[in-house]
Amino acid sequence: MEDMLFYDRMQFAFTITFHYLFPQLTMGLSLIVVYFKGKYLYSEIEKYNDAAKFWMKIFALNFAMGVVTGIPMEFQFGTNWAKFSELTGGIIGQTLAMEGMFSFFLESSFLGLFIFGEKLLGHKLHFVTGFLVFLGSWASGYLIIATHSWMQHPVGYEILENGRFVLNNFSALFSNPWLLPSYFHNQLASVITASFVVAAIGAFYILNNKHSEFGKLFVKTGVGFGLVSSILVAFPTGDLVAKNVVKHQPVTFAAMEGIFETEEGGSEIVLIGQPNMLEQKLDNKIAVPNILSFLTYQDWNAEIKGLNEFDKSTHPTNIPGLYYAYHIMVGLGTIFIGLMLLAAVQLFRKKLYTTKWILWALMFMLPFPYIANTTGWYTAELGRQPWLVYNLLRTADGASPTVSAGNTLFTLLGFIGLYLLLGLLFLMLAGKIINKGPQLNNTH
């Protein structure tokens, strides 16, 4: 049973991690495409329209990959997690069906119109189609995170005698206190990914001395969006998410921060340290006294409960994984703010396009928002374990009892091979679009 559960979790972790590489760019990029198209309508400067169309090609490629990798992931609710689906389908089925029926169709329909319908629609309606693509992609994120928030902090439900969860308050799903902070934190994180991708491609063009005018536009846009989103993802959204964890999942918070023993007179914030599970402590730690208490409760001496205060059966099942995921996310977020701030200062001084080391840094930072987003999701998911529905349904009770470990491992290896090929195909196609660069409109 333990082997079966391990492979079920590994398969879902692999497929969802690979899948989310694509929506995290499309959600942020849809906002930047709308910005470029709006700038064109306002200024009638052709390069903004060319930029919008160029980035919508990258969007469309990501969208297609997101669809291809998302469908097998959803099938796993019926194959590997049939018991979970049976027990909670009456609730999570609502939000997941709405995501498929409304958001996905809105996004996909108007994406086609944006790509192929510019001449037919005229620029104002073309902008509207771009805005509706943005609306669809952000609504999709909202409904997925409404599902996730219910699993983290279940509301508006009752449990029948047969163990099934049913919804007794539909509006509670969308007024869940967990939802809005998580949603805005996630969406701003996707804007960070898009900003770094836009800035990185711009830096690549400037350093290669090709498409330089677009390179400057992309770097300027990426830095502007990147600075604002990097700050907002930390405060207030990240702060509000952390406060939710403290309030509703205190044992998770203790594990994230590596607090094994309750500290009197205020908790320190750990910058570096390695969890030692045998001795229940952090090795080689570098910490700043009392800061965590202040950040959490605005009180330098507030007590934060350690893992020793909670029953071991409620501890997250992978404390080192959770601790490292959280600290990688926070560490990278801090680096993003620092780099974007430096770039913004140089932009203000009109020296950014000639400051080569910042351009190189922007280019080489391209993979790191993907890592930060992934570790952010790992923090949320590892933090909820050993529960599928927090405090109500254990992960071990949600797996399909009839699917063997061998079957799951076989399909997992198949997914790894197939997704490797898909990933290479995606990189080749994206590389071709980027190498070709934005196409200038010759009618003006």
Secondary structure, 3 states (H helix, E strand, C coil): CHHHHHHHHHHHHHHHHHHHCCHHHHHHHHHHHHHHHHHHHHHCCHHHHHHHHHHHHHHHHHHHHHHHHHHHHHHHHHHCCHHHHHHHHHHHHHHHHHHHHHHHHHHHHHHHHHHHCHHHHCHHHHHHHHHHHHHHHHHHHHHHHHHHHHHHCCCCEEECCCCCEEECCHHHHHCCCCHHHHHHHHHHHHHHHHHHHHHHHHHHHHHHCCCHHHHHHHHHHHHHHHHHHHHHHHCCHHHHHHHHHHHHCHHHHHHHHCCCCCCCCCCCEEEEEEEECCCCEEEEEEEECCHHHHHHHCCCCCCCCCHHHCCHHHCCCCHHHHHHHHHHHHHHHHHHHHHHHHHHHHHHCCCHHHCHHHHHHHHHCCCHHHHHHHHHHHHHHHHHCCEEECCCEEHHHCCCCCCCHHHHHHHHHHHHHHHHHHHHHHHHHHHHHHHHCCCCCCCC
